[in-house]
Amino acid sequence: MTTQIDEMRLDGNAIGGLLHEIFAVEMTNAVGTCAHCGAVNEVGRVHVYVHAPGTVVRCPDCEQVLMKIVRAKGRYWIEMTGTRLLEFAVP
Ligand SMILES: [Zn+2]
């Protein structure tokens, strides 16, 4: 089971395009703080699962969910309770 999940895991670059659509700036160098363990990681380093219902982003340190993104029917749903802080450069 764990092996199957690991095989489906991508890095944060996999959601670079999706985050760019939402935030309209380059986000792979953005830095997020995990609300669960406090780890600070660049978006490019997070663990991404795109085969869940929607896209699930997990902390590379504690594997808790940082963000869930669903894009359907012309709308986005973004759940970010697992991200304490998201920091990125003004374009
Ligand atoms: Zn964490």
PDB file of the backbone (N, CA, C, O) and the ligand in Angstrom, with CONECT records:
HET     ZN  A 101       1
ATOM      1  N   MET A   1       0.846  -1.202   0.000  1.00  0.00           N
ATOM      2  CA  MET A   1       0.000   0.000   0.000  1.00  0.00           C
ATOM      3  C   MET A   1       0.878   1.248   0.000  1.00  0.00           C
ATOM      4  O   MET A   1       0.700   2.137  -0.833  1.00  0.00           O
ATOM      5  N   THR A   2       1.830   1.314   0.938  1.00  0.00           N
ATOM      6  CA  THR A   2       2.716   2.469   0.998  1.00  0.00           C
ATOM      7  C   THR A   2       3.501   2.619  -0.298  1.00  0.00           C
ATOM      8  O   THR A   2       3.709   3.732  -0.779  1.00  0.00           O
ATOM      9  N   THR A   3       3.941   1.485  -0.867  1.00  0.00           N
ATOM     10  CA  THR A   3       4.701   1.533  -2.108  1.00  0.00           C
ATOM     11  C   THR A   3       3.866   2.106  -3.240  1.00  0.00           C
ATOM     12  O   THR A   3       4.357   2.915  -4.027  1.00  0.00           O
ATOM     13  N   GLN A   4       2.598   1.690  -3.329  1.00  0.00           N
ATOM     14  CA  GLN A   4       1.733   2.220  -4.382  1.00  0.00           C
ATOM     15  C   GLN A   4       1.569   3.731  -4.243  1.00  0.00           C
ATOM     16  O   GLN A   4       1.597   4.461  -5.234  1.00  0.00           O
ATOM     17  N   ILE A   5       1.398   4.194  -2.999  1.00  0.00           N
ATOM     18  CA  ILE A   5       1.236   5.632  -2.775  1.00  0.00           C
ATOM     19  C   ILE A   5       2.512   6.365  -3.165  1.00  0.00           C
ATOM     20  O   ILE A   5       2.446   7.412  -3.809  1.00  0.00           O
ATOM     21  N   ASP A   6       3.672   5.835  -2.787  1.00  0.00           N
ATOM     22  CA  ASP A   6       4.941   6.467  -3.130  1.00  0.00           C
ATOM     23  C   ASP A   6       5.127   6.560  -4.642  1.00  0.00           C
ATOM     24  O   ASP A   6       5.670   7.544  -5.144  1.00  0.00           O
ATOM     25  N   GLU A   7       4.680   5.540  -5.362  1.00  0.00           N
ATOM     26  CA  GLU A   7       4.824   5.554  -6.817  1.00  0.00           C
ATOM     27  C   GLU A   7       3.971   6.641  -7.456  1.00  0.00           C
ATOM     28  O   GLU A   7       4.293   7.125  -8.541  1.00  0.00           O
ATOM     29  N   MET A   8       2.888   7.029  -6.790  1.00  0.00           N
ATOM     30  CA  MET A   8       1.992   8.054  -7.331  1.00  0.00           C
ATOM     31  C   MET A   8       2.426   9.458  -6.936  1.00  0.00           C
ATOM     32  O   MET A   8       1.821  10.441  -7.364  1.00  0.00           O
ATOM     33  N   ARG A   9       3.480   9.558  -6.115  1.00  0.00           N
ATOM     34  CA  ARG A   9       3.892  10.854  -5.594  1.00  0.00           C
ATOM     35  C   ARG A   9       4.732  11.624  -6.615  1.00  0.00           C
ATOM     36  O   ARG A   9       5.624  11.066  -7.255  1.00  0.00           O
ATOM     37  N   LEU A  10       4.424  12.928  -6.755  1.00  0.00           N
ATOM     38  CA  LEU A  10       5.193  13.826  -7.604  1.00  0.00           C
ATOM     39  C   LEU A  10       5.769  14.925  -6.720  1.00  0.00           C
ATOM     40  O   LEU A  10       5.400  15.041  -5.552  1.00  0.00           O
ATOM     41  N   ASP A  11       6.682  15.740  -7.277  1.00  0.00           N
ATOM     42  CA  ASP A  11       7.160  16.866  -6.476  1.00  0.00           C
ATOM     43  C   ASP A  11       6.362  18.126  -6.815  1.00  0.00           C
ATOM     44  O   ASP A  11       5.494  18.118  -7.688  1.00  0.00           O
ATOM     45  N   GLY A  12       6.677  19.195  -6.111  1.00  0.00           N
ATOM     46  CA  GLY A  12       5.894  20.419  -6.222  1.00  0.00           C
ATOM     47  C   GLY A  12       5.889  21.052  -7.601  1.00  0.00           C
ATOM     48  O   GLY A  12       5.007  21.851  -7.916  1.00  0.00           O
ATOM     49  N   ASN A  13       6.875  20.699  -8.433  1.00  0.00           N
ATOM     50  CA  ASN A  13       6.883  21.251  -9.784  1.00  0.00           C
ATOM     51  C   ASN A  13       5.664  20.790 -10.581  1.00  0.00           C
ATOM     52  O   ASN A  13       5.271  21.432 -11.554  1.00  0.00           O
ATOM     53  N   ALA A  14       5.067  19.666 -10.159  1.00  0.00           N
ATOM     54  CA  ALA A  14       3.886  19.131 -10.833  1.00  0.00           C
ATOM     55  C   ALA A  14       2.674  20.052 -10.710  1.00  0.00           C
ATOM     56  O   ALA A  14       1.753  19.984 -11.524  1.00  0.00           O
ATOM     57  N   ILE A  15       2.677  20.915  -9.689  1.00  0.00           N
ATOM     58  CA  ILE A  15       1.543  21.830  -9.524  1.00  0.00           C
ATOM     59  C   ILE A  15       1.934  23.273  -9.837  1.00  0.00           C
ATOM     60  O   ILE A  15       1.180  24.202  -9.548  1.00  0.00           O
ATOM     61  N   GLY A  16       3.122  23.456 -10.433  1.00  0.00           N
ATOM     62  CA  GLY A  16       3.561  24.812 -10.785  1.00  0.00           C
ATOM     63  C   GLY A  16       2.560  25.509 -11.690  1.00  0.00           C
ATOM     64  O   GLY A  16       2.234  26.678 -11.483  1.00  0.00           O
ATOM     65  N   GLY A  17       2.076  24.793 -12.689  1.00  0.00           N
ATOM     66  CA  GLY A  17       1.120  25.374 -13.628  1.00  0.00           C
ATOM     67  C   GLY A  17      -0.212  25.692 -12.980  1.00  0.00           C
ATOM     68  O   GLY A  17      -0.800  26.746 -13.222  1.00  0.00           O
ATOM     69  N   LEU A  18      -0.680  24.773 -12.156  1.00  0.00           N
ATOM     70  CA  LEU A  18      -1.967  24.956 -11.468  1.00  0.00           C
ATOM     71  C   LEU A  18      -1.902  26.149 -10.512  1.00  0.00           C
ATOM     72  O   LEU A  18      -2.816  26.973 -10.485  1.00  0.00           O
ATOM     73  N   LEU A  19      -0.816  26.244  -9.724  1.00  0.00           N
ATOM     74  CA  LEU A  19      -0.674  27.359  -8.783  1.00  0.00           C
ATOM     75  C   LEU A  19      -0.505  28.689  -9.518  1.00  0.00           C
ATOM     76  O   LEU A  19      -0.960  29.732  -9.048  1.00  0.00           O
ATOM     77  N   HIS A  20       0.159  28.638 -10.683  1.00  0.00           N
ATOM     78  CA  HIS A  20       0.314  29.855 -11.478  1.00  0.00           C
ATOM     79  C   HIS A  20      -1.050  30.339 -11.972  1.00  0.00           C
ATOM     80  O   HIS A  20      -1.314  31.541 -12.001  1.00  0.00           O
ATOM     81  N   GLU A  21      -1.912  29.401 -12.357  1.00  0.00           N
ATOM     82  CA  GLU A  21      -3.280  29.767 -12.763  1.00  0.00           C
ATOM     83  C   GLU A  21      -4.016  30.482 -11.635  1.00  0.00           C
ATOM     84  O   GLU A  21      -4.705  31.476 -11.867  1.00  0.00           O
ATOM     85  N   ILE A  22      -3.868  29.977 -10.421  1.00  0.00           N
ATOM     86  CA  ILE A  22      -4.632  30.487  -9.279  1.00  0.00           C
ATOM     87  C   ILE A  22      -4.060  31.802  -8.768  1.00  0.00           C
ATOM     88  O   ILE A  22      -4.799  32.768  -8.578  1.00  0.00           O
ATOM     89  N   PHE A  23      -2.740  31.845  -8.543  1.00  0.00           N
ATOM     90  CA  PHE A  23      -2.127  33.017  -7.921  1.00  0.00           C
ATOM     91  C   PHE A  23      -1.581  34.020  -8.939  1.00  0.00           C
ATOM     92  O   PHE A  23      -1.227  35.141  -8.573  1.00  0.00           O
ATOM     93  N   ALA A  24      -1.510  33.623 -10.219  1.00  0.00           N
ATOM     94  CA  ALA A  24      -1.043  34.491 -11.306  1.00  0.00           C
ATOM     95  C   ALA A  24       0.390  34.976 -11.111  1.00  0.00           C
ATOM     96  O   ALA A  24       0.763  36.023 -11.641  1.00  0.00           O
ATOM     97  N   VAL A  25       1.196  34.230 -10.357  1.00  0.00           N
ATOM     98  CA  VAL A  25       2.636  34.488 -10.249  1.00  0.00           C
ATOM     99  C   VAL A  25       3.341  33.132 -10.181  1.00  0.00           C
ATOM    100  O   VAL A  25       2.717  32.111  -9.893  1.00  0.00           O
ATOM    101  N   GLU A  26       4.658  33.137 -10.450  1.00  0.00           N
ATOM    102  CA  GLU A  26       5.455  31.921 -10.345  1.00  0.00           C
ATOM    103  C   GLU A  26       5.466  31.456  -8.885  1.00  0.00           C
ATOM    104  O   GLU A  26       5.865  32.205  -7.994  1.00  0.00           O
ATOM    105  N   MET A  27       5.029  30.222  -8.649  1.00  0.00           N
ATOM    106  CA  MET A  27       4.857  29.768  -7.264  1.00  0.00           C
ATOM    107  C   MET A  27       5.799  28.647  -6.846  1.00  0.00           C
ATOM    108  O   MET A  27       5.804  28.270  -5.675  1.00  0.00           O
ATOM    109  N   THR A  28       6.596  28.101  -7.761  1.00  0.00           N
ATOM    110  CA  THR A  28       7.435  26.970  -7.356  1.00  0.00           C
ATOM    111  C   THR A  28       8.527  27.401  -6.373  1.00  0.00           C
ATOM    112  O   THR A  28       9.066  26.565  -5.648  1.00  0.00           O
ATOM    113  N   ASN A  29       8.860  28.705  -6.339  1.00  0.00           N
ATOM    114  CA  ASN A  29       9.826  29.208  -5.360  1.00  0.00           C
ATOM    115  C   ASN A  29       9.152  29.788  -4.129  1.00  0.00           C
ATOM    116  O   ASN A  29       9.826  30.276  -3.223  1.00  0.00           O
ATOM    117  N   ALA A  30       7.818  29.738  -4.089  1.00  0.00           N
ATOM    118  CA  ALA A  30       7.099  30.194  -2.899  1.00  0.00           C
ATOM    119  C   ALA A  30       7.472  29.286  -1.732  1.00  0.00           C
ATOM    120  O   ALA A  30       7.855  28.132  -1.928  1.00  0.00           O
ATOM    121  N   VAL A  31       7.357  29.817  -0.516  1.00  0.00           N
ATOM    122  CA  VAL A  31       7.723  29.066   0.683  1.00  0.00           C
ATOM    123  C   VAL A  31       6.494  28.924   1.566  1.00  0.00           C
ATOM    124  O   VAL A  31       5.818  29.908   1.865  1.00  0.00           O
ATOM    125  N   GLY A  32       6.209  27.700   1.980  1.00  0.00           N
ATOM    126  CA  GLY A  32       5.063  27.447   2.835  1.00  0.00           C
ATOM    127  C   GLY A  32       5.482  26.879   4.175  1.00  0.00           C
ATOM    128  O   GLY A  32       6.449  26.124   4.273  1.00  0.00           O
ATOM    129  N   THR A  33       4.734  27.255   5.215  1.00  0.00           N
ATOM    130  CA  THR A  33       4.981  26.721   6.554  1.00  0.00           C
ATOM    131  C   THR A  33       3.883  25.731   6.900  1.00  0.00           C
ATOM    132  O   THR A  33       2.699  26.061   6.831  1.00  0.00           O
ATOM    133  N   CYS A  34       4.270  24.521   7.273  1.00  0.00           N
ATOM    134  CA  CYS A  34       3.320  23.469   7.631  1.00  0.00           C
ATOM    135  C   CYS A  34       2.642  23.802   8.973  1.00  0.00           C
ATOM    136  O   CYS A  34       3.310  24.088   9.966  1.00  0.00           O
ATOM    137  N   ALA A  35       1.308  23.758   8.975  1.00  0.00           N
ATOM    138  CA  ALA A  35       0.571  24.054  10.209  1.00  0.00           C
ATOM    139  C   ALA A  35       0.698  22.921  11.227  1.00  0.00           C
ATOM    140  O   ALA A  35       0.423  23.125  12.410  1.00  0.00           O
ATOM    141  N   HIS A  36       1.106  21.743  10.790  1.00  0.00           N
ATOM    142  CA  HIS A  36       1.188  20.587  11.687  1.00  0.00           C
ATOM    143  C   HIS A  36       2.542  20.507  12.393  1.00  0.00           C
ATOM    144  O   HIS A  36       2.599  20.376  13.616  1.00  0.00           O
ATOM    145  N   CYS A  37       3.652  20.587  11.607  1.00  0.00           N
ATOM    146  CA  CYS A  37       4.978  20.386  12.211  1.00  0.00           C
ATOM    147  C   CYS A  37       5.849  21.641  12.173  1.00  0.00           C
ATOM    148  O   CYS A  37       6.920  21.662  12.779  1.00  0.00           O
ATOM    149  N   GLY A  38       5.410  22.682  11.473  1.00  0.00           N
ATOM    150  CA  GLY A  38       6.170  23.922  11.426  1.00  0.00           C
ATOM    151  C   GLY A  38       7.296  23.938  10.410  1.00  0.00           C
ATOM    152  O   GLY A  38       8.017  24.931  10.306  1.00  0.00           O
ATOM    153  N   ALA A  39       7.462  22.846   9.652  1.00  0.00           N
ATOM    154  CA  ALA A  39       8.529  22.812   8.652  1.00  0.00           C
ATOM    155  C   ALA A  39       8.264  23.863   7.580  1.00  0.00           C
ATOM    156  O   ALA A  39       7.118  24.123   7.212  1.00  0.00           O
ATOM    157  N   VAL A  40       9.342  24.460   7.089  1.00  0.00           N
ATOM    158  CA  VAL A  40       9.253  25.471   6.034  1.00  0.00           C
ATOM    159  C   VAL A  40       9.882  24.871   4.783  1.00  0.00           C
ATOM    160  O   VAL A  40      11.054  24.494   4.789  1.00  0.00           O
ATOM    161  N   ASN A  41       9.095  24.784   3.707  1.00  0.00           N
ATOM    162  CA  ASN A  41       9.586  24.186   2.469  1.00  0.00           C
ATOM    163  C   ASN A  41       9.152  24.994   1.263  1.00  0.00           C
ATOM    164  O   ASN A  41       8.072  25.584   1.249  1.00  0.00           O
ATOM    165  N   GLU A  42      10.017  25.014   0.236  1.00  0.00           N
ATOM    166  CA  GLU A  42       9.619  25.592  -1.039  1.00  0.00           C
ATOM    167  C   GLU A  42       8.532  24.708  -1.648  1.00  0.00           C
ATOM    168  O   GLU A  42       8.519  23.493  -1.446  1.00  0.00           O
ATOM    169  N   VAL A  43       7.628  25.328  -2.389  1.00  0.00           N
ATOM    170  CA  VAL A  43       6.568  24.570  -3.052  1.00  0.00           C
ATOM    171  C   VAL A  43       7.168  23.462  -3.929  1.00  0.00           C
ATOM    172  O   VAL A  43       6.599  22.376  -4.043  1.00  0.00           O
ATOM    173  N   GLY A  44       8.313  23.744  -4.542  1.00  0.00           N
ATOM    174  CA  GLY A  44       8.959  22.742  -5.394  1.00  0.00           C
ATOM    175  C   GLY A  44       9.340  21.462  -4.666  1.00  0.00           C
ATOM    176  O   GLY A  44       9.558  20.437  -5.311  1.00  0.00           O
ATOM    177  N   ARG A  45       9.427  21.495  -3.331  1.00  0.00           N
ATOM    178  CA  ARG A  45       9.851  20.329  -2.545  1.00  0.00           C
ATOM    179  C   ARG A  45       8.688  19.521  -1.965  1.00  0.00           C
ATOM    180  O   ARG A  45       8.898  18.406  -1.487  1.00  0.00           O
ATOM    181  N   VAL A  46       7.468  20.063  -1.999  1.00  0.00           N
ATOM    182  CA  VAL A  46       6.355  19.367  -1.354  1.00  0.00           C
ATOM    183  C   VAL A  46       6.007  18.097  -2.118  1.00  0.00           C
ATOM    184  O   VAL A  46       6.430  17.913  -3.259  1.00  0.00           O
ATOM    185  N   HIS A  47       5.241  17.231  -1.489  1.00  0.00           N
ATOM    186  CA  HIS A  47       4.799  15.992  -2.123  1.00  0.00           C
ATOM    187  C   HIS A  47       3.407  16.205  -2.701  1.00  0.00           C
ATOM    188  O   HIS A  47       2.513  16.717  -2.026  1.00  0.00           O
ATOM    189  N   VAL A  48       3.237  15.810  -3.946  1.00  0.00           N
ATOM    190  CA  VAL A  48       1.987  16.073  -4.661  1.00  0.00           C
ATOM    191  C   VAL A  48       1.372  14.767  -5.139  1.00  0.00           C
ATOM    192  O   VAL A  48       2.054  13.911  -5.704  1.00  0.00           O
ATOM    193  N   TYR A  49       0.074  14.630  -4.904  1.00  0.00           N
ATOM    194  CA  TYR A  49      -0.673  13.463  -5.365  1.00  0.00           C
ATOM    195  C   TYR A  49      -1.804  13.961  -6.248  1.00  0.00           C
ATOM    196  O   TYR A  49      -2.757  14.571  -5.764  1.00  0.00           O
ATOM    197  N   VAL A  50      -1.695  13.701  -7.544  1.00  0.00           N
ATOM    198  CA  VAL A  50      -2.690  14.244  -8.469  1.00  0.00           C
ATOM    199  C   VAL A  50      -3.804  13.248  -8.778  1.00  0.00           C
ATOM    200  O   VAL A  50      -4.759  13.583  -9.478  1.00  0.00           O
ATOM    201  N   HIS A  51      -3.687  12.026  -8.258  1.00  0.00           N
ATOM    202  CA  HIS A  51      -4.701  11.003  -8.551  1.00  0.00           C
ATOM    203  C   HIS A  51      -5.741  10.889  -7.441  1.00  0.00           C
ATOM    204  O   HIS A  51      -6.644  10.057  -7.517  1.00  0.00           O
ATOM    205  N   ALA A  52      -5.615  11.719  -6.417  1.00  0.00           N
ATOM    206  CA  ALA A  52      -6.666  11.786  -5.402  1.00  0.00           C
ATOM    207  C   ALA A  52      -7.843  12.523  -6.042  1.00  0.00           C
ATOM    208  O   ALA A  52      -7.693  13.067  -7.135  1.00  0.00           O
ATOM    209  N   PRO A  53      -9.011  12.555  -5.391  1.00  0.00           N
ATOM    210  CA  PRO A  53     -10.039  13.464  -5.908  1.00  0.00           C
ATOM    211  C   PRO A  53      -9.498  14.886  -5.814  1.00  0.00           C
ATOM    212  O   PRO A  53      -9.400  15.441  -4.720  1.00  0.00           O
ATOM    213  N   GLY A  54      -9.152  15.470  -6.940  1.00  0.00           N
ATOM    214  CA  GLY A  54      -8.440  16.747  -6.945  1.00  0.00           C
ATOM    215  C   GLY A  54      -6.957  16.510  -6.720  1.00  0.00           C
ATOM    216  O   GLY A  54      -6.465  15.396  -6.897  1.00  0.00           O
ATOM    217  N   THR A  55      -6.246  17.559  -6.330  1.00  0.00           N
ATOM    218  CA  THR A  55      -4.803  17.492  -6.098  1.00  0.00           C
ATOM    219  C   THR A  55      -4.556  17.652  -4.603  1.00  0.00           C
ATOM    220  O   THR A  55      -5.067  18.578  -3.972  1.00  0.00           O
ATOM    221  N   VAL A  56      -3.767  16.737  -4.045  1.00  0.00           N
ATOM    222  CA  VAL A  56      -3.447  16.793  -2.620  1.00  0.00           C
ATOM    223  C   VAL A  56      -1.953  17.089  -2.475  1.00  0.00           C
ATOM    224  O   VAL A  56      -1.115  16.412  -3.070  1.00  0.00           O
ATOM    225  N   VAL A  57      -1.634  18.105  -1.679  1.00  0.00           N
ATOM    226  CA  VAL A  57      -0.251  18.514  -1.439  1.00  0.00           C
ATOM    227  C   VAL A  57       0.088  18.178   0.005  1.00  0.00           C
ATOM    228  O   VAL A  57      -0.621  18.580   0.927  1.00  0.00           O
ATOM    229  N   ARG A  58       1.185  17.434   0.198  1.00  0.00           N
ATOM    230  CA  ARG A  58       1.565  17.014   1.546  1.00  0.00           C
ATOM    231  C   ARG A  58       2.937  17.546   1.931  1.00  0.00           C
ATOM    232  O   ARG A  58       3.794  17.766   1.075  1.00  0.00           O
ATOM    233  N   CYS A  59       3.131  17.750   3.223  1.00  0.00           N
ATOM    234  CA  CYS A  59       4.409  18.200   3.781  1.00  0.00           C
ATOM    235  C   CYS A  59       5.458  17.105   3.577  1.00  0.00           C
ATOM    236  O   CYS A  59       5.202  15.946   3.905  1.00  0.00           O
ATOM    237  N   PRO A  60       6.646  17.452   3.036  1.00  0.00           N
ATOM    238  CA  PRO A  60       7.688  16.438   2.860  1.00  0.00           C
ATOM    239  C   PRO A  60       8.302  15.989   4.174  1.00  0.00           C
ATOM    240  O   PRO A  60       8.979  14.961   4.212  1.00  0.00           O
ATOM    241  N   ASP A  61       8.082  16.743   5.267  1.00  0.00           N
ATOM    242  CA  ASP A  61       8.649  16.386   6.568  1.00  0.00           C
ATOM    243  C   ASP A  61       7.728  15.495   7.392  1.00  0.00           C
ATOM    244  O   ASP A  61       8.183  14.513   7.980  1.00  0.00           O
ATOM    245  N   CYS A  62       6.418  15.831   7.444  1.00  0.00           N
ATOM    246  CA  CYS A  62       5.518  15.049   8.306  1.00  0.00           C
ATOM    247  C   CYS A  62       4.392  14.348   7.534  1.00  0.00           C
ATOM    248  O   CYS A  62       3.623  13.588   8.124  1.00  0.00           O
ATOM    249  N   GLU A  63       4.289  14.595   6.223  1.00  0.00           N
ATOM    250  CA  GLU A  63       3.298  13.965   5.339  1.00  0.00           C
ATOM    251  C   GLU A  63       1.846  14.372   5.634  1.00  0.00           C
ATOM    252  O   GLU A  63       0.918  13.780   5.083  1.00  0.00           O
ATOM    253  N   GLN A  64       1.642  15.375   6.497  1.00  0.00           N
ATOM    254  CA  GLN A  64       0.276  15.870   6.702  1.00  0.00           C
ATOM    255  C   GLN A  64      -0.137  16.712   5.492  1.00  0.00           C
ATOM    256  O   GLN A  64       0.715  17.216   4.760  1.00  0.00           O
ATOM    257  N   VAL A  65      -1.446  16.859   5.287  1.00  0.00           N
ATOM    258  CA  VAL A  65      -1.960  17.594   4.129  1.00  0.00           C
ATOM    259  C   VAL A  65      -1.747  19.096   4.325  1.00  0.00           C
ATOM    260  O   VAL A  65      -2.169  19.669   5.329  1.00  0.00           O
ATOM    261  N   LEU A  66      -1.085  19.724   3.349  1.00  0.00           N
ATOM    262  CA  LEU A  66      -0.880  21.171   3.353  1.00  0.00           C
ATOM    263  C   LEU A  66      -2.006  21.879   2.611  1.00  0.00           C
ATOM    264  O   LEU A  66      -2.442  22.961   3.001  1.00  0.00           O
ATOM    265  N   MET A  67      -2.470  21.244   1.527  1.00  0.00           N
ATOM    266  CA  MET A  67      -3.384  21.924   0.622  1.00  0.00           C
ATOM    267  C   MET A  67      -4.134  20.897  -0.217  1.00  0.00           C
ATOM    268  O   MET A  67      -3.564  19.890  -0.634  1.00  0.00           O
ATOM    269  N   LYS A  68      -5.406  21.156  -0.460  1.00  0.00           N
ATOM    270  CA  LYS A  68      -6.186  20.351  -1.405  1.00  0.00           C
ATOM    271  C   LYS A  68      -6.788  21.307  -2.424  1.00  0.00           C
ATOM    272  O   LYS A  68      -7.380  22.326  -2.069  1.00  0.00           O
ATOM    273  N   ILE A  69      -6.628  20.965  -3.684  1.00  0.00           N
ATOM    274  CA  ILE A  69      -7.115  21.835  -4.752  1.00  0.00           C
ATOM    275  C   ILE A  69      -7.995  21.013  -5.690  1.00  0.00           C
ATOM    276  O   ILE A  69      -7.575  19.980  -6.211  1.00  0.00           O
ATOM    277  N   VAL A  70      -9.196  21.479  -5.890  1.00  0.00           N
ATOM    278  CA  VAL A  70     -10.094  20.854  -6.865  1.00  0.00           C
ATOM    279  C   VAL A  70     -10.447  21.902  -7.908  1.00  0.00           C
ATOM    280  O   VAL A  70     -10.824  23.026  -7.576  1.00  0.00           O
ATOM    281  N   ARG A  71     -10.321  21.524  -9.162  1.00  0.00           N
ATOM    282  CA  ARG A  71     -10.714  22.398 -10.266  1.00  0.00           C
ATOM    283  C   ARG A  71     -11.759  21.645 -11.064  1.00  0.00           C
ATOM    284  O   ARG A  71     -11.465  20.615 -11.670  1.00  0.00           O
ATOM    285  N   ALA A  72     -12.981  22.158 -11.063  1.00  0.00           N
ATOM    286  CA  ALA A  72     -14.072  21.501 -11.787  1.00  0.00           C
ATOM    287  C   ALA A  72     -15.184  22.489 -12.066  1.00  0.00           C
ATOM    288  O   ALA A  72     -15.384  23.451 -11.325  1.00  0.00           O
ATOM    289  N   LYS A  73     -15.886  22.241 -13.120  1.00  0.00           N
ATOM    290  CA  LYS A  73     -17.076  23.035 -13.472  1.00  0.00           C
ATOM    291  C   LYS A  73     -16.778  24.528 -13.491  1.00  0.00           C
ATOM    292  O   LYS A  73     -17.604  25.340 -13.075  1.00  0.00           O
ATOM    293  N   GLY A  74     -15.564  24.891 -13.986  1.00  0.00           N
ATOM    294  CA  GLY A  74     -15.225  26.302 -14.114  1.00  0.00           C
ATOM    295  C   GLY A  74     -14.914  26.998 -12.800  1.00  0.00           C
ATOM    296  O   GLY A  74     -14.915  28.228 -12.746  1.00  0.00           O
ATOM    297  N   ARG A  75     -14.643  26.229 -11.719  1.00  0.00           N
ATOM    298  CA  ARG A  75     -14.350  26.828 -10.414  1.00  0.00           C
ATOM    299  C   ARG A  75     -13.175  26.105  -9.764  1.00  0.00           C
ATOM    300  O   ARG A  75     -12.850  24.969 -10.110  1.00  0.00           O
ATOM    301  N   TYR A  76     -12.536  26.808  -8.796  1.00  0.00           N
ATOM    302  CA  TYR A  76     -11.509  26.193  -7.961  1.00  0.00           C
ATOM    303  C   TYR A  76     -12.039  26.081  -6.538  1.00  0.00           C
ATOM    304  O   TYR A  76     -12.769  26.953  -6.067  1.00  0.00           O
ATOM    305  N   TRP A  77     -11.667  25.008  -5.864  1.00  0.00           N
ATOM    306  CA  TRP A  77     -11.874  24.884  -4.423  1.00  0.00           C
ATOM    307  C   TRP A  77     -10.490  24.643  -3.837  1.00  0.00           C
ATOM    308  O   TRP A  77      -9.814  23.686  -4.215  1.00  0.00           O
ATOM    309  N   ILE A  78     -10.064  25.498  -2.922  1.00  0.00           N
ATOM    310  CA  ILE A  78      -8.725  25.398  -2.336  1.00  0.00           C
ATOM    311  C   ILE A  78      -8.862  25.336  -0.823  1.00  0.00           C
ATOM    312  O   ILE A  78      -9.341  26.279  -0.193  1.00  0.00           O
ATOM    313  N   GLU A  79      -8.439  24.219  -0.248  1.00  0.00           N
ATOM    314  CA  GLU A  79      -8.479  24.041   1.210  1.00  0.00           C
ATOM    315  C   GLU A  79      -7.039  24.120   1.697  1.00  0.00           C
ATOM    316  O   GLU A  79      -6.198  23.331   1.265  1.00  0.00           O
ATOM    317  N   MET A  80      -6.740  25.068   2.596  1.00  0.00           N
ATOM    318  CA  MET A  80      -5.356  25.314   3.005  1.00  0.00           C
ATOM    319  C   MET A  80      -5.189  25.340   4.517  1.00  0.00           C
ATOM    320  O   MET A  80      -4.286  26.011   5.016  1.00  0.00           O
ATOM    321  N   THR A  81      -6.025  24.635   5.256  1.00  0.00           N
ATOM    322  CA  THR A  81      -5.892  24.685   6.712  1.00  0.00           C
ATOM    323  C   THR A  81      -4.567  24.089   7.188  1.00  0.00           C
ATOM    324  O   THR A  81      -4.125  24.387   8.297  1.00  0.00           O
ATOM    325  N   GLY A  82      -3.934  23.258   6.374  1.00  0.00           N
ATOM    326  CA  GLY A  82      -2.651  22.660   6.752  1.00  0.00           C
ATOM    327  C   GLY A  82      -1.457  23.547   6.465  1.00  0.00           C
ATOM    328  O   GLY A  82      -0.324  23.186   6.784  1.00  0.00           O
ATOM    329  N   THR A  83      -1.701  24.723   5.856  1.00  0.00           N
ATOM    330  CA  THR A  83      -0.621  25.671   5.578  1.00  0.00           C
ATOM    331  C   THR A  83      -0.783  26.869   6.494  1.00  0.00           C
ATOM    332  O   THR A  83      -1.752  27.620   6.387  1.00  0.00           O
ATOM    333  N   ARG A  84       0.175  27.041   7.396  1.00  0.00           N
ATOM    334  CA  ARG A  84       0.103  28.154   8.346  1.00  0.00           C
ATOM    335  C   ARG A  84       0.410  29.476   7.656  1.00  0.00           C
ATOM    336  O   ARG A  84      -0.208  30.500   7.946  1.00  0.00           O
ATOM    337  N   LEU A  85       1.389  29.439   6.723  1.00  0.00           N
ATOM    338  CA  LEU A  85       1.827  30.668   6.068  1.00  0.00           C
ATOM    339  C   LEU A  85       2.327  30.323   4.672  1.00  0.00           C
ATOM    340  O   LEU A  85       3.014  29.319   4.485  1.00  0.00           O
ATOM    341  N   LEU A  86       1.986  31.149   3.701  1.00  0.00           N
ATOM    342  CA  LEU A  86       2.480  30.997   2.339  1.00  0.00           C
ATOM    343  C   LEU A  86       3.108  32.320   1.933  1.00  0.00           C
ATOM    344  O   LEU A  86       2.450  33.360   1.951  1.00  0.00           O
ATOM    345  N   GLU A  87       4.384  32.274   1.568  1.00  0.00           N
ATOM    346  CA  GLU A  87       5.139  33.495   1.254  1.00  0.00           C
ATOM    347  C   GLU A  87       5.684  33.398  -0.162  1.00  0.00           C
ATOM    348  O   GLU A  87       6.288  32.393  -0.537  1.00  0.00           O
ATOM    349  N   PHE A  88       5.465  34.460  -0.952  1.00  0.00           N
ATOM    350  CA  PHE A  88       6.024  34.477  -2.307  1.00  0.00           C
ATOM    351  C   PHE A  88       6.302  35.899  -2.743  1.00  0.00           C
ATOM    352  O   PHE A  88       5.720  36.852  -2.225  1.00  0.00           O
ATOM    353  N   ALA A  89       7.222  36.029  -3.725  1.00  0.00           N
ATOM    354  CA  ALA A  89       7.681  37.347  -4.163  1.00  0.00           C
ATOM    355  C   ALA A  89       6.615  38.069  -4.969  1.00  0.00           C
ATOM    356  O   ALA A  89       5.872  37.458  -5.737  1.00  0.00           O
ATOM    357  N   VAL A  90       6.555  39.349  -4.782  1.00  0.00           N
ATOM    358  CA  VAL A  90       5.703  40.197  -5.622  1.00  0.00           C
ATOM    359  C   VAL A  90       6.311  40.175  -7.038  1.00  0.00           C
ATOM    360  O   VAL A  90       7.516  40.375  -7.190  1.00  0.00           O
ATOM    361  N   PRO A  91       5.494  39.936  -8.062  1.00  0.00           N
ATOM    362  CA  PRO A  91       6.069  39.875  -9.423  1.00  0.00           C
ATOM    363  C   PRO A  91       6.569  41.242  -9.899  1.00  0.00           C
ATOM    364  O   PRO A  91       7.076  41.359 -11.015  1.00  0.00           O
TER     365      PRO A  91
HETATM  366 ZN    ZN A 101       4.752  19.103   8.282  1.00  0.00          ZN2+
END
